[in-house]
């Protein structure tokens, strides 16, 4: 275990909240099956901020060594803290390669852990800087036997399709949706809905065409939530002001 990892683990244990024995043994919140200290997300973020402030001179390589060690940790909190740190450290994150992401994903399980690494951590600009590598990874993930990695293929694209007009992200998202549309595992059905809704901002016509073409095969929740957002601007149909 990396020395900085050990110090961070001590802080996580100190921030742990009471849990049942079952919860402490397995993360029931995100379904990861990993050791669970029940440390709140705000507390994890505060630990990350303090550590980053105290280690400003750390090189990207040194930073990624800590991240790697945390991902290899036994608990849900160690793994998600690694993702939080990546999201807060642009220099270190830029040095992360698609192969690193694939390796880290192999250590995660359940929607909470997958989304901690895949949601709004890696930007469109970073992916475009190594498009060949990221495109290969995303296509590989959507075909992976591991359902967690198939979810990752969808969630990693949420931010790029929402924030950029680049057709490469749109087209890759549509291919992934088409490939996974027959699956009914909730890890996939919810992610398909999320990705379609994320595309509406900049790729509305493509979303409407996808619904028209795949309306009979898309998960029911994806059809319902996407049509509601197309009509009202929100997933629930309620006004944002309400």
Protein Blocks (a to p, Z undefined) as FASTA:
>chain_A
ZZklmmmmmmmmmmpccddfklmmpcfknonopacehiafklmmmmmmmmmmmmmmpcfk
lmmmmmmmmmmpmbfklmmmmmmmmmmmmklmmmpcfklmmmmmmmggcjklmmmmmgok
bcfklmmmmmmlmmmmmmmmmmpmblklmmmmmmmmmmmmmmpcbfklmmmmmmmmmmmm
mpcbfklmmmmmmmmmmmmmmmmmmmmmmmmmmmmmgcfklmmmmmmmmmnopanopafk
ZZ
